[in-house]
Amino acid sequence: MSQVNQESMPKTALSARAIDKMKVGDADKSDIGENSGLRVSCGKTGKKSFFYRYRSPINNQITQIKLGTYPEMSLAEARVELRRLKIERNSGICPKQKMEQARLEAKALVDAQEAFIERITLRDMVEKYLLEVIEDRYVKDLRSGEMKKIDGGRKPKGQAETRRTLYGDAVRVLGNRLAEEVTRKDVVSMIKAIIDRGAKVQAGRVLSELTSAYEYAIGLELFAENFANPALLAKENFKQARVKLTSDKGRRVFSDNDLREVLAWLPGSGFSDKQKSILKLTLWTGCRTGEVCAAEWNDFDLIKKTWHMRASKNETERYVRLSDQCVAFLQELKSGDGRYLFCSGRTGLPILQKTLTETKWRLKNPDKIKNQQFKPEQLWLKSVPDWSPHDLRRTVRTGLSRLGCPSEVAEAVLGHSKKGIEGTYNLHKYEKECLYWLQRWADYLDVLELNTDSVDGSS
């Protein structure tokens, strides 16, 4: 057939069937009408590709750009992409030039990231984690121009503790190393050194926080795609070796005999009067010692026998019910117009929880303190195995169960949030039930305290 006859023959639109029949060596096929400019080419390997052939609005030269391969990209999808590119071309944009520019920008971004990776040290990574995840920060509000506070992921005390934990060991030992060059072996060696100095709980905290810092950096794509978190790998090492990085404590509960001895010893102990009161309130209410330390008088209603706890560890406000014994104690304790129940005479702020632990250490280790001021009877009670102030809270929970208190009420006494489906549908606060069982618990403590002479070692 002559060239003239071929050109005079009517053209037909592309079809999937026609594309399927194309073979190596066949001429390109073109679409028609509104899809003109769409072409299909069959390469030497038999792979078929869609192209958009057009005249560039920039230099008026014939240009083509690949849209995709068939059948991964269907004919319908190719036509949709073609129309989008035609809109760009008609607005004066050269699609191929735009694609090349995007490729160059992406390469520049990768190069910049790689350059950053080359200079980021473990110290830099830790600081980024602390400033952007853990600690409070201030940013400028674009509307008002004022500085706006963004709360960090931890409360102020937790923020300070996290920074101290990471800088005390991880940054001190590995801080100047490039973060991507720190290995599993490096982390294992550092954690092992912490364990060897007798601080396995601290070792666990350092490893946990360092793992989180690396995970944050990995999430920001500060490392290569195949980078593995060395702290997470180190965790697996200790897990495989069955090395426990948690405290052996946390399960200490007083027997009745222990309670009798502690109640008899506490009034004459070396704790300050305020510290003794904190421990007593902890034992009556089951609250955390930190919550008792920070308590404010305005939150107490001694007539209704309630303590409105506006902030707790799980960030849920609640009402703590108070026994008659607790109310009488608070009535006697209340004096002056101070804001806090237990404030420091030096700062006027609440007594810090850590002072309880510090005093405990001094009472247990009089030989390590110069100019020891405690009398022998004020020193730590040796007849009761080692205990911490938080053990009082655990003792309250266990004691309530011994008295027959339902588990859901005992959990409400401690302010634990309900889990799972129960937390979604059971919104009852158990306030009346809490008052009943805390009163029974306070009465029980009275009985133990009155029978201090009958201590016989039984629980």
C-alpha positions as CSV (number, residue, x, y, z in Angstrom):
1,M,0.0,0.0,0.0
2,S,1.4,3.4,-0.9
3,Q,2.4,6.1,1.6
4,V,-0.4,8.3,0.4
5,N,-3.0,5.6,1.0
6,Q,-1.6,4.9,4.5
7,E,-2.0,8.6,5.5
8,S,-5.5,8.8,4.0
9,M,-6.7,5.8,6.1
10,P,-8.7,6.8,9.2
11,K,-6.8,6.6,12.6
12,T,-8.2,4.6,15.5
13,A,-8.0,5.1,19.2
14,L,-5.6,3.0,21.2
15,S,-7.0,-0.1,22.9
16,A,-5.7,-2.5,25.5
17,R,-6.1,-5.3,22.9
18,A,-4.0,-3.5,20.4
19,I,-1.3,-3.0,23.0
20,D,-1.3,-6.6,24.0
21,K,-0.7,-7.6,20.3
22,M,2.4,-5.4,19.9
23,K,5.6,-7.3,19.3
24,V,9.3,-6.4,19.3
25,G,10.1,-4.3,16.2
26,D,6.5,-3.0,15.8
27,A,6.2,0.7,15.1
28,D,4.9,2.9,18.0
29,K,1.2,3.3,18.3
30,S,-0.5,6.6,18.9
31,D,-3.8,7.7,20.5
32,I,-6.1,10.2,18.8
33,G,-8.5,13.0,19.7
34,E,-8.2,14.5,23.2
35,N,-5.6,11.8,23.9
36,S,-3.3,12.7,21.0
37,G,0.3,12.8,22.0
38,L,0.0,9.5,23.9
39,R,2.2,6.8,22.4
40,V,3.0,3.2,23.2
41,S,6.4,1.7,22.3
42,C,7.5,-1.9,22.5
43,G,11.2,-2.2,23.5
44,K,13.8,-4.8,22.6
45,T,12.8,-6.9,25.6
46,G,9.1,-6.8,24.7
47,K,8.4,-4.3,27.5
48,K,5.8,-1.8,26.5
49,S,5.9,1.8,27.8
50,F,3.6,4.8,27.6
51,F,5.1,8.1,26.5
52,Y,3.7,11.7,26.1
53,R,5.1,13.3,23.0
54,Y,4.7,17.1,22.8
55,R,6.2,20.3,21.7
56,S,7.9,22.1,24.6
57,P,6.4,25.5,25.5
58,I,9.9,26.6,26.6
59,N,12.0,26.0,23.5
60,N,9.4,24.8,20.9
61,Q,11.3,21.5,20.5
62,I,9.7,18.1,20.2
63,T,10.0,16.4,23.6
64,Q,8.8,13.2,25.1
65,I,8.4,12.0,28.7
66,K,7.8,8.4,29.9
67,L,4.5,7.9,31.8
68,G,4.9,4.3,32.9
69,T,5.0,0.7,31.7
70,Y,2.2,-1.5,30.6
71,P,0.4,-3.4,32.1
72,E,1.5,-2.0,35.5
73,M,0.0,1.2,34.3
74,S,-3.3,0.7,32.4
75,L,-4.3,2.5,29.3
76,A,-7.0,4.4,31.3
77,E,-4.4,5.5,33.9
78,A,-2.0,6.6,31.2
79,R,-4.8,8.8,29.7
80,V,-5.5,10.4,33.0
81,E,-1.8,11.2,33.5
82,L,-1.6,12.5,29.9
83,R,-4.5,15.0,30.6
84,R,-2.8,16.2,33.7
85,L,0.5,16.8,31.9
86,K,-1.3,18.5,29.0
87,I,-2.8,21.0,31.5
88,E,0.7,21.8,32.8
89,R,2.0,22.2,29.2
90,N,-0.9,24.5,28.2
91,S,-0.1,26.7,31.2
92,G,3.5,27.2,30.0
93,I,5.2,24.4,32.0
94,C,7.4,21.8,30.3
95,P,6.5,18.5,32.1
96,K,9.9,16.9,31.3
97,Q,11.8,20.0,32.6
98,K,9.6,20.0,35.7
99,M,10.3,16.3,36.4
100,E,14.1,16.9,36.0
101,Q,13.9,19.8,38.4
102,A,12.1,17.6,41.0
103,R,14.7,14.9,40.5
104,L,17.5,17.4,41.2
105,E,15.8,18.8,44.3
106,A,15.2,15.3,45.6
107,K,18.9,14.5,45.0
108,A,19.9,17.7,46.8
109,L,17.7,16.7,49.8
110,V,19.3,13.3,50.0
111,D,22.8,14.9,49.7
112,A,21.9,17.3,52.5
113,Q,20.6,14.5,54.7
114,E,23.7,12.4,54.1
115,A,25.9,15.5,54.9
116,F,23.9,15.9,58.2
117,I,24.3,12.2,59.0
118,E,28.0,12.5,58.6
119,R,28.2,15.1,61.3
120,I,25.5,14.2,63.8
121,T,27.0,12.9,67.0
122,L,25.2,10.8,69.6
123,R,25.2,14.0,71.8
124,D,23.4,15.9,68.9
125,M,20.9,13.1,68.6
126,V,20.2,12.9,72.3
127,E,19.8,16.7,72.5
128,K,17.3,16.7,69.6
129,Y,15.3,13.9,71.3
130,L,15.2,15.9,74.6
131,L,14.3,19.2,73.0
132,E,11.7,18.0,70.6
133,V,10.1,15.1,72.4
134,I,10.8,15.2,76.2
135,E,11.1,18.8,77.3
136,D,8.8,21.9,77.1
137,R,9.6,24.3,74.3
138,Y,8.5,27.7,73.1
139,V,7.7,28.6,69.5
140,K,6.6,31.9,68.0
141,D,2.9,32.1,67.2
142,L,2.6,33.2,63.5
143,R,-0.6,35.1,64.2
144,S,0.1,37.0,67.4
145,G,3.9,37.0,67.2
146,E,4.0,35.9,70.9
147,M,6.0,32.9,72.2
148,K,3.7,29.9,72.7
149,K,4.6,27.1,75.1
150,I,4.4,23.5,73.8
151,D,4.3,20.9,76.6
152,G,6.9,18.2,76.4
153,G,6.3,14.5,76.7
154,R,7.1,14.4,80.4
155,K,6.3,16.4,83.4
156,P,9.1,18.8,84.6
157,K,10.5,16.3,87.1
158,G,10.5,13.6,84.4
159,Q,12.1,16.0,81.9
160,A,15.0,16.7,84.3
161,E,15.4,13.0,85.1
162,T,15.5,12.0,81.5
163,R,18.2,14.5,80.7
164,R,20.2,13.5,83.7
165,T,19.9,9.8,82.7
166,L,21.1,10.2,79.2
167,Y,23.8,12.7,79.9
168,G,25.1,10.9,83.0
169,D,26.1,7.8,81.0
170,A,25.2,7.6,77.3
171,V,26.5,11.1,76.4
172,R,29.4,10.9,78.8
173,V,30.7,7.7,77.3
174,L,29.5,7.9,73.6
175,G,28.6,11.5,73.2
176,N,31.4,12.5,70.8
177,R,30.9,9.4,68.6
178,L,29.0,9.7,65.3
179,A,25.5,8.3,66.1
180,E,25.4,6.1,63.1
181,E,28.8,4.5,64.0
182,V,27.8,3.5,67.5
183,T,27.4,-0.3,67.5
184,R,25.5,-2.9,69.5
185,K,28.8,-3.8,71.2
186,D,29.4,-0.2,72.2
187,V,26.0,0.0,73.9
188,V,26.4,-3.4,75.6
189,S,29.8,-2.4,77.0
190,M,28.4,0.9,78.3
191,I,25.4,-0.8,80.0
192,K,27.6,-3.5,81.4
193,A,29.7,-0.9,83.1
194,I,26.7,0.6,84.7
195,I,25.6,-2.8,85.9
196,D,29.0,-3.6,87.3
197,R,28.9,-0.5,89.5
198,G,25.8,-1.9,91.1
199,A,23.2,0.3,89.3
200,K,21.3,-2.2,87.2
201,V,18.0,-0.2,87.5
202,Q,19.8,2.9,86.2
203,A,21.3,0.7,83.4
204,G,17.8,-0.3,82.3
205,R,16.7,3.4,82.3
206,V,19.7,4.5,80.2
207,L,19.1,1.7,77.7
208,S,15.4,2.4,77.4
209,E,15.9,6.2,76.9
210,L,18.8,5.7,74.4
211,T,16.6,3.2,72.5
212,S,13.8,5.9,72.3
213,A,16.3,8.6,71.2
214,Y,17.5,6.4,68.4
215,E,14.0,5.5,67.3
216,Y,13.1,9.1,67.1
217,A,16.1,9.9,64.9
218,I,15.3,6.9,62.7
219,G,11.7,8.1,62.3
220,L,13.1,11.5,61.1
221,E,15.2,9.6,58.5
222,L,18.4,10.9,59.9
223,F,20.2,7.6,59.1
224,A,20.4,5.4,56.1
225,E,17.4,3.2,55.3
226,N,19.2,0.0,56.4
227,F,20.4,1.5,59.7
228,A,19.6,-0.7,62.8
229,N,19.0,0.8,66.2
230,P,22.1,-0.3,68.2
231,A,20.4,0.2,71.6
232,L,17.5,-2.0,70.5
233,L,19.9,-4.7,69.4
234,A,21.7,-4.4,72.8
235,K,18.4,-4.9,74.5
236,E,18.1,-8.2,72.7
237,N,21.6,-9.2,73.9
238,F,20.6,-8.7,77.6
239,K,17.3,-10.4,77.1
240,Q,19.1,-13.4,75.5
241,A,21.6,-13.5,78.4
242,R,18.7,-13.2,80.9
243,V,20.2,-10.1,82.5
244,K,17.5,-8.4,84.5
245,L,17.7,-4.6,84.3
246,T,14.9,-3.8,86.7
247,S,14.8,-3.5,90.5
248,D,14.3,-6.5,92.7
249,K,12.1,-4.3,94.8
250,G,8.5,-3.4,94.0
251,R,6.9,-6.4,95.6
252,R,7.4,-5.4,99.3
253,V,4.3,-5.7,101.3
254,F,4.1,-5.3,105.1
255,S,2.7,-8.1,107.2
256,D,0.6,-7.2,110.2
257,N,3.6,-7.7,112.4
258,D,5.7,-5.4,110.2
259,L,3.0,-2.7,110.4
260,R,2.8,-2.9,114.2
261,E,6.6,-2.4,114.5
262,V,6.7,0.4,112.0
263,L,3.7,2.2,113.6
264,A,5.3,1.9,117.0
265,W,8.7,3.1,115.7
266,L,7.6,6.0,113.4
267,P,6.7,8.6,116.1
268,G,10.1,8.5,117.7
269,S,12.1,7.9,114.4
270,G,14.5,10.3,112.8
271,F,12.1,11.5,110.2
272,S,11.0,15.1,110.6
273,D,7.5,15.8,111.9
274,K,6.3,16.7,108.4
275,Q,7.8,13.6,106.9
276,K,6.1,11.5,109.6
277,S,2.8,13.2,108.7
278,I,3.3,12.4,105.0
279,L,3.9,8.7,105.7
280,K,0.8,8.6,108.0
281,L,-1.4,10.2,105.3
282,T,0.0,7.8,102.7
283,L,-0.9,4.9,104.9
284,W,-4.4,6.2,105.5
285,T,-5.2,7.2,101.9
286,G,-3.1,4.8,99.7
287,C,-2.0,7.9,97.7
288,R,1.5,8.3,96.4
289,T,3.9,10.0,98.7
290,G,4.6,12.6,95.9
291,E,0.9,13.4,95.7
292,V,0.8,13.8,99.5
293,C,3.9,16.1,99.4
294,A,2.3,18.4,96.9
295,A,-1.2,18.5,98.5
296,E,-2.8,22.0,98.9
297,W,-5.2,23.0,101.7
298,N,-7.7,24.5,99.2
299,D,-8.3,21.0,97.8
300,F,-9.5,19.5,101.1
301,D,-13.1,19.6,102.4
302,L,-12.9,18.2,105.9
303,I,-16.7,18.5,106.3
304,K,-17.4,16.3,103.3
305,K,-14.3,14.3,104.1
306,T,-12.8,14.7,100.6
307,W,-9.5,15.6,99.0
308,H,-9.9,16.9,95.4
309,M,-6.8,15.6,93.7
310,R,-6.5,17.8,90.6
311,A,-3.4,16.2,89.2
312,S,-2.1,12.6,89.5
313,K,0.3,10.3,87.8
314,N,-2.2,9.2,85.2
315,E,-3.3,12.9,84.7
316,T,-6.9,12.2,85.8
317,E,-8.4,14.3,88.6
318,R,-10.3,12.4,91.3
319,Y,-11.7,12.7,94.8
320,V,-9.9,10.9,97.6
321,R,-12.2,10.0,100.5
322,L,-10.9,10.5,104.0
323,S,-11.5,8.4,107.1
324,D,-12.5,9.9,110.4
325,Q,-8.9,9.3,111.7
326,C,-7.5,11.1,108.7
327,V,-9.9,14.1,109.1
328,A,-9.1,14.4,112.8
329,F,-5.4,14.4,112.0
330,L,-5.7,17.1,109.3
331,Q,-7.8,19.3,111.6
332,E,-5.0,19.1,114.2
333,L,-2.4,19.7,111.5
334,K,-4.0,22.7,109.9
335,S,-2.6,26.0,111.1
336,G,-1.8,29.4,109.5
337,D,-2.7,30.4,106.0
338,G,-0.1,28.4,104.1
339,R,-1.0,27.1,100.7
340,Y,0.5,23.6,101.1
341,L,0.1,21.0,103.8
342,F,3.8,20.3,103.9
343,C,5.9,23.3,102.7
344,S,9.6,23.9,103.0
345,G,10.4,26.6,105.5
346,R,13.2,27.8,103.2
347,T,11.4,28.0,99.8
348,G,7.7,28.0,100.8
349,L,7.2,25.3,98.2
350,P,6.1,21.7,98.9
351,I,8.6,19.3,100.4
352,L,10.2,17.2,97.7
353,Q,9.4,13.5,97.7
354,K,13.1,12.7,97.5
355,T,13.7,14.1,101.0
356,L,12.0,11.0,102.3
357,T,14.4,8.7,100.5
358,E,17.4,10.9,101.6
359,T,16.3,10.8,105.2
360,K,15.9,7.0,105.0
361,W,19.4,6.6,103.7
362,R,20.8,8.7,106.5
363,L,18.9,6.7,109.1
364,K,20.2,3.5,107.6
365,N,23.8,4.6,107.2
366,P,24.8,6.7,110.3
367,D,28.4,5.6,109.9
368,K,28.7,7.3,106.6
369,I,27.6,10.7,107.9
370,K,29.9,13.1,109.8
371,N,28.5,14.7,112.9
372,Q,25.6,12.3,113.1
373,Q,22.8,14.0,115.0
374,F,20.4,11.0,115.4
375,K,20.0,9.1,118.6
376,P,20.2,5.3,118.5
377,E,16.4,4.9,118.9
378,Q,15.8,7.2,115.9
379,L,17.8,5.1,113.4
380,W,16.3,2.8,110.9
381,L,14.2,-0.1,112.2
382,K,16.4,-3.1,111.6
383,S,13.8,-5.7,112.7
384,V,11.7,-5.0,109.6
385,P,13.3,-5.9,106.2
386,D,14.3,-3.0,104.0
387,W,11.3,-1.0,102.8
388,S,10.6,2.2,100.9
389,P,7.8,4.8,101.4
390,H,6.1,3.6,98.2
391,D,5.7,0.1,99.9
392,L,3.1,1.8,102.1
393,R,0.8,2.3,99.1
394,R,1.2,-1.3,98.1
395,T,0.5,-2.4,101.6
396,V,-2.8,-0.4,101.6
397,R,-3.9,-2.1,98.4
398,T,-3.0,-5.6,99.7
399,G,-4.5,-4.9,103.2
400,L,-7.8,-3.8,101.6
401,S,-7.9,-7.2,99.8
402,R,-7.2,-9.0,103.0
403,L,-10.2,-7.2,104.6
404,G,-12.4,-8.4,101.8
405,C,-12.6,-5.2,99.7
406,P,-13.7,-5.8,96.1
407,S,-10.8,-5.4,93.6
408,E,-12.5,-2.7,91.6
409,V,-13.0,-0.6,94.8
410,A,-9.4,-1.2,96.0
411,E,-8.2,-0.1,92.5
412,A,-10.4,3.1,92.8
413,V,-8.9,3.8,96.2
414,L,-5.4,3.9,94.6
415,G,-6.7,6.0,91.6
416,H,-5.8,3.4,89.1
417,S,-7.6,3.9,85.7
418,K,-9.7,1.1,84.4
419,K,-8.3,-0.9,81.5
420,G,-9.8,-2.0,78.3
421,I,-13.6,-2.3,77.7
422,E,-14.3,-1.7,81.4
423,G,-12.6,1.7,81.2
424,T,-14.8,2.6,78.3
425,Y,-18.2,1.6,79.7
426,N,-17.8,1.5,83.5
427,L,-17.5,5.1,84.6
428,H,-18.6,4.6,88.2
429,K,-16.2,6.3,90.6
430,Y,-16.9,4.1,93.7
431,E,-16.6,7.1,96.0
432,K,-19.0,5.9,98.7
433,E,-17.4,2.5,98.5
434,C,-14.0,3.9,98.8
435,L,-15.0,5.9,102.0
436,Y,-16.4,2.7,103.5
437,W,-13.3,0.6,102.9
438,L,-10.8,3.3,103.8
439,Q,-12.6,3.8,107.1
440,R,-12.4,0.0,107.7
441,W,-8.7,0.1,106.9
442,A,-8.1,3.1,109.3
443,D,-9.9,1.2,112.0
444,Y,-7.8,-1.9,111.3
445,L,-4.6,0.2,111.6
446,D,-5.9,1.5,115.0
447,V,-6.3,-2.1,116.2
448,L,-2.7,-2.9,115.1
449,E,-1.3,0.2,116.7
450,L,-3.1,-0.4,120.0
451,N,-1.7,-4.0,120.1
452,T,2.0,-3.2,119.6
453,D,2.8,-5.3,122.7
454,S,1.4,-8.4,121.1
455,V,4.0,-8.6,118.3
456,D,4.8,-12.2,117.9
457,G,6.2,-12.5,114.4
458,S,3.0,-13.8,112.8
459,S,1.6,-12.1,109.8
